[in-house]
């Protein structure tokens, strides 16, 4: 018996779009945290695992999740690699998608990121979309509008989670697109989009987190936090709840959990105080799987799995390789902003000494690198980056969207080389080096997932954060922010292993 007097009872929450690999935990070590916040269903396309581990990686991850008291539905990764300008470990073509389509729990086609290919009606991408006719096909169309939006949608794409402004949202809703309003650990768009949550739009709106850190999940919450945020923004509680229950259930065809009714799946959440939601109990398939006060970190032991172990295939670089010669005049730089994955295409005076590029802390300009970690290529991407606030040291990660190559941001060759070496030795993960102090959080599963339990991973992340703050970094999630530097499907300027890539023109660009 559960005493729910004075409380709310509603269907279990559904996250319409979340890359669960970004938690860097094995599924058995994070599922209780979702249940503690009322989430009983997650829709993910697992394209992080697909990029870093291919079909073998996908099969491995699905095998880990299939016995959890948490439903993980999969949208088959449509763009692996995400576009022709990226290269990871995996390639998912039509043949692989046919195999995925037949797998248990695969319910549609994941975010179609190669927008130019869709608009140009590339035969390859159109075959992928046609393969999932009759099932949901998710989009990924930041800033797309007008005729290009119509052509993109007419290919058979039904949703988008990349909307960041109200005007863009209004246009896409009017065109008939279902929007996943996003509030994650890096992209925080909900305040800008709350005005869209009107009665006439509710059927076309859901909530998602897209990318959320383990720290935010365990310490701040999940969809419960988003619902409370909307209530604080004067959105009526029943409208907010619809965006994490009935609306995503209808979009994905999960009619068994769309409402409280006889014969429907008994996925329920009991909570109080909508403005500061506290989940008292979560029920999954008619069984109580969480009660307030349960230890959400105690999840048992998980044996190592050799199928997913990673070894970075990095080229050896001589001691002086990370220093770059300075050209004349101005250079391009990537500008990053806390709370957004959209970057700026900056043109700055090249800081130089003795014919070499140097960092300029007065203008917050430091170095960024992207190294291919699969093929030992000697060519690597390099540029200046603005916005990290780093003043001494280096940070790096192999969790770098979407190909998950090795990304490093730093201001001196010694610390950059140290981070490079730490990540190579540990099979990937996150690392930082500053004034003789160095830390690494190993992620031995395809270089993107740790073998640590949640408390150990969070402790290591906090230690990395403290070291990053000693470097002058004040971003709330610098490693997450850095992980998007190399994603060439989000405006405006990105750094790939082949150099700087401009999204608007679809071209590699050099100095300004």
ABEGO torsion letter per residue (X at the ends): XBBABGBBBBBBBBBABBBAAAAGBBAAAAAAAAAAAGBABBBBAGAAAAAAAEAAAAAAAAAAAAABABBBBBBBBABOBABAABBBABBBBAAAAAAAAABBGBABBBBBABAAAAAAGBAAAAAAAAAABGBBBBBBBBGBBEAAAAAAAAAGBABBAABABAAAAAAAAAAGBBBBBBBBAABBAAAAAAAABBAAAAAABBBBAGBBBAAAAAAAEBAAAAAAAAAAAGBBAAAAAAAABAAAAAAAGBAAAABBBBGBBBBBBBBBGAABBBBABBBBGGBBABBBGBBAABAEBBBBBAAABBBBBBBBBBAAAABBBBBBEBBBBBBBBBGBABBBBBBBBBBBBGGBBBBBAAAGBBBBBBBBAAAGBABBBBBBBBGAGBBEEBBBBABBOAAGBBBBBBABAAAAAAAAAAAAAAGEEBBBBBGGBBBBBBBABGGABBABBAAAAAAAAAAAAAAAAAAGBABABAAAAAAAAABAABOABBBBAAEBBBAAAGBBBBBX
